[in-house]
Amino acid sequence: MSLRSGIELHTKQLGSLAPSGFFFALHIRFAMPLLNAQTYPKEWIDRYTEEVYALRDPIIAWGFSTIGTARWSEIDIPDPFDILGQAREYGMHYGAAIACGPMKSRTIASAARADREFTDGEIAEIASIIRMLHKITEPPRSLTDAQVEALRLIAEGDRHAAAAAKLGISESALKARLSGARGALLARTTAEAIQRARDYRLL
């Protein structure tokens, strides 16, 4: 199974356990996650984004201060903006939060439902999925020299043909190196791969 397929499978499993949606941010480094996803109602996502609630969210604050699991109702971090109260307007009455990984590469997730608290078993299952997502998306500690060279030339502004000529390889070989770097960094574009390589001090 490919990495992408594995991520999709675990994300689908998570969706089946969170009827009112879920959120995860994997390997948060330098305030940015390597990969994130959310299926909360669009209206809530829009409000959350517009109000920059990520900086004030008690669930996020809990996730950076704790490793483990908790129901939203058990988290006693102050919520002066009533973010959890506002979430109820969108059917997110009950939730579970999960945090794992070291502080320098923390993963934080939450799942919601409208009808009842999550059971201990459901929380354990959600946590298992999040820990697996954290494990399979562990950022690389290094790229190959060939991948670094290819990314560096593109980062410096060279087009594919020029970069390939400087490296003495075909353009298709250059594209293969860039594709390998994108795959290792879970990046959709070369520009994203360059930024992540810089963030992880690989470039």
N, C-alpha and C positions, 0 to 999 in steps of 0.2 A: 504494500500500500504506500502511495506517495505521501509526502508531508502534507500537501494540500488536501488530499483525500482524507487523511487522518484528522486534520483540523475541521473539515466539513462534517465528518462523521460525529466528532465530539460536540460540535456546535449544534448539530441536529438533535443529539441526545439531550443537550442542555435545554433546548427549546421545548422539548416534550415534558420537561420537569418544571418549567416556569411559564404557566399559562398567561401571566400578565407581562412577560418579557424578562430579559436578562441583560447584563452588561459584564464585559470583562476587558481588562487592560493587562496585557501580558508583558512582563519584563520591563517595568517602568524604569527608565534610566534618564538622567538629566531632564526629568519632568515629562518625558515623552515615552509612551509605550512602544514596544516593538510591533505589537499587533493589538488591535482592539476591535470590539464588535458590540452592538447593542440592538435589542429588538423591542425596546419600550415604545409606547405610542409616539408617533411622530410629533404630535402637538406638545407632549412633555419634553421630548428631546429638543425641540425648537426653543421652548421656554428655558430649559436648563442651560442651553448653549448661549442664548441671548443674555441671560442674567449671570453668566460665568459662575454657575453654582459649583463647578468642580473644585473651586478654591475654597468653598465654604461647606461642602457636603460632609456631614458627620460620618457617613459610610466610608468616604475616601480617607478622612482623618483617622478613623478607626483602623483602616487597612494599613496605614503607614505606622501605626503604633502597636499593632498586634499581629501575631500569626495564629491562624486557627479559623474558627467559624463562630457565627453568632446570628441570632434572629435580630432583625432591625429593632424589635421591641426591647431587646436586652442591651442595646448600645446606649450608654448614658452620656455620650459626648454632647455638649450643648448644640442646639440647632436654632440659633436666633432668627434665621431666615425662614424657619418652618418648612424646610425643603421636604421632609418626609410627610408633613401635613399636606403640602401642595401635591405631592405625588399621589395621594389618595384620590384626588379629583380625577385622576386618569386610571382608576381601577387598580392601583398599586397599594393595597391596604396592608399587606403582609409581605415580609421579605426576609431573605437570608444573605449574609455577607460572608465572603471567604477571602483570606489573605494568605499568601505563601511566598517563599523565596526570601533571599537576603535583602536587606535594605537597598543595596546598590542595584538590585534587579528584581524589585517586588512585583508580584502579580496580585491584583485586587479584582474581585468580582462580586456581583450580587444578582439575586433572582427574586422575582415578585409574583404574587398571586393575589386575587381579589377576595377569595372566599374563606380562607382559614390560614392559620400558621403552618409553616412547613413542619413536617414530622422530623424526628431525629434521623430516621432512615433516609428521608429525602435530602436532608442537608448533607448527610454523609455521602450520598451518591453524587450530588452536585459538587461537593468538595473534591471527590475523586476525579471527576471530569476536569475540573479546573487544574488540579495538580498534574494531571496527564498533559493537558494543553501547555502548562508551564514547562514540563519536562521536554516535550517534543519540539518546542520552539526555542529552546536554549540558544542564545546567540552564539555564533562561532567565535572561538578565541583567536582565529586567524583566517585569512584568505590565502590562496596560493599566490606566489610571486607573480604569476602570469595574470591572475585576476586583479591584483593590486595595480600592476602596470597599466592594464587596460582601463580600469576605472580612473586612474590618475590622469591619463591623457585626455579622456573625455571630460573630466572635471576641469582640466586646464583650457578646454574650449575646442579641442580637435574634433573634427568630424570623423566618422568611421573610417573613411578611405585614408585620411591623413594619419590617423592613429595606427592603422594597420601598416602603412608604409614605414612609419617610424620604428615599429616593432619587427618589421621584416616578415610579416605574416599576411595571409589573405584576409580579406574583409570578413569572410564567413568564419574564419578562425577567431577573429577579434570578437565577432558577435557571439560565438560560443563561449568565450571567456566572460563576456559581460552577462550572458544568460546564467552561467554558473555562479557568478557573484550575486546576481539578483536572487537566485534560488537559495543560496546560503544565507542571505540576509532577509529572506521573506519579503522582498521588495517587488512591487508591481512594475516599476519603471527604473531605468538606469539612474535617473536623477535621484530617486528615492534611495537606491542602493548606495550612491555616493554619499548622501547625507547620513545614512545609517553607518556606513563604514567610518565616516568622520566621528560620529557620535561615539562609536565603540572603540575609537583610537586604533582603527585597523588601516587607516589611510593617512 
